Amino acid sequence: MSQLIVIGFDAEADAFALRQELGAAQKEYLLRLEDAVVVTRPTEGEYQLHQALNLTGAGALTGTFWGGLIGLLFLNPLAGAAIGAASGALAGNATDYGINDDFIRQIGKTVPVGSGAVFILARDFNLDKLMPRLEKYEGRARVIQTSLSNADEARLRDALAGTGGRMLQVGEALISDATAAHPPGVPERS
């Protein structure tokens, strides 16, 4: 099942860096990305969507090939390629693959000016192996929305907020203090 994760960043560059890093993680079979979109907010009234896959360009390329091939059959490959490219570009532009663009725009309007957010739609991901990659953004990122389980979302929020490690250190300190006060195997004094 696909999971949606939206992470907001203080800096646009971090959002692009995470998207690139997730692409590398996909090559290591840590997740299967279905879509990854970065939203930036250059000015107050403007926001931009940066799709991972340019469907308009891909449609034009595919249309050029098929139009040229069909045009070759009718002895006019240049006209066929031009018509194919135009129709492929229109089809690619009209196609909404992955995360719904209206949903991205709705949340994108809430991103502060000068910052960014990354929308991730993935399946078959290993959160344990991805967590160290996400912890690099500790203190500079926050979870906006997810479809993860409550426990996994809390882990992700803690990792990005930087509380996960500190909570563990505090817990370890409490355990070590208790162990020092009463070591295992030594009877308690009355």
Number of C-alpha atoms within 10 A of each C-alpha: 5 14 16 17 18 20 21 26 25 19 17 20 13 20 25 22 12 22 21 14 15 22 18 13 19 15 11 10 13 19 20 19 21 16 17 25 23 24 25 28 21 15 11 11 8 11 20 15 17 14 14 15 12 11 20 19 16 17 23 25 19 19 25 25 19 19 26 23 18 17 19 15 11 10 12 14 19 15 16 23 24 18 19 25 25 19 18 25 22 17 17 21 16 12 12 12 12 14 16 9 14 10 9 18 14 10 15 24 17 13 20 19 18 15 18 27 34 27 25 24 20 20 15 13 17 13 15 11 12 15 14 11 15 17 20 15 19 16 15 15 24 20 18 17 14 18 13 14 10 10 9 14 16 14 17 23 20 20 23 22 18 18 15 17 13 11 12 11 12 11 12 12 12 12 12 13 12 12 11 10 10 13 12 10 6 7 8 9 5 3
